[in-house]
Amino acid sequence: MRCIYCGSEESKVLDSRSTDETNSIRRRRECLNCGRRYTTYETVETTPILVIKNDGSRQPFDPSKIKSGLIKACEKRPVSMSQIENVVTNIEKNVQNQLLQEIKSSELGEMVMDELKKLDEVAYVRFASVYRQFKDITSFKKLLEDM
């Protein structure tokens, strides 16, 4: 961090505090060259992730869309909102940990299906029936047999 007064890169941190938003840290610094004090703010830099849809269009990654799909699939099933939130959080972390700028919607769908399969089989079949867009009963039977 360069001193705003003399340009020196040597400083020491006197105080660190979270800001009200808790997504940045306020640091009070003292320049070791000129002795003057100044404040810096550090924030986590996030790269926006785009989802590549089947038609080739791109949209920003939106975890709330995954959540709404999970809520529909788990309707009238013994799955709590906290379990749904955990699935969404796991998928979101998985996507961010891949350090990709773009991800295919099919990859996201497979992640959701993997998580749902562990959570509730009926919800898994519901989600799969919409996600895979079955054309006939034989493809649906094949999914059930694979389970």
TAHU-V490597 format. One record per residue. RES is the residue in one letter. BURIAL is + if it has 24 or more other C-alpha atoms within 12 Angstrom, else -. Layout:
{{RES/BURIAL} {RES/BURIAL}}
//
This chain:
{{M/-} {R/-} {C/+} {I/-} {Y/-} {C/-} {G/-} {S/-} {E/-} {E/-} {S/+} {K/+} {V/-} {L/-} {D/-} {S/-} {R/-} {S/-} {T/-} {D/-} {E/-} {T/-} {N/-} {S/-} {I/-} {R/-} {R/-} {R/-} {R/+} {E/+} {C/+} {L/-} {N/-} {C/-} {G/-} {R/-} {R/-} {Y/+} {T/+} {T/+} {Y/-} {E/-} {T/-} {V/-} {E/-} {T/-} {T/-} {P/-} {I/+} {L/+} {V/+} {I/-} {K/-} {N/-} {D/-} {G/-} {S/-} {R/-} {Q/-} {P/-} {F/+} {D/-} {P/+} {S/-} {K/-} {I/+} {K/+} {S/-} {G/+} {L/+} {I/+} {K/-} {A/+} {C/+} {E/-} {K/-} {R/-} {P/-} {V/+} {S/-} {M/-} {S/-} {Q/-} {I/+} {E/-} {N/-} {V/+} {V/+} {T/-} {N/-} {I/+} {E/+} {K/-} {N/-} {V/+} {Q/-} {N/-} {Q/-} {L/-} {L/-} {Q/-} {E/+} {I/+} {K/+} {S/+} {S/-} {E/-} {L/+} {G/+} {E/-} {M/+} {V/+} {M/+} {D/-} {E/+} {L/+} {K/+} {K/-} {L/+} {D/+} {E/+} {V/+} {A/+} {Y/+} {V/+} {R/+} {F/+} {A/+} {S/+} {V/-} {Y/+} {R/-} {Q/-} {F/-} {K/-} {D/-} {I/-} {T/-} {S/-} {F/-} {K/-} {K/-} {L/-} {L/-} {E/-} {D/-} {M/-}}
//
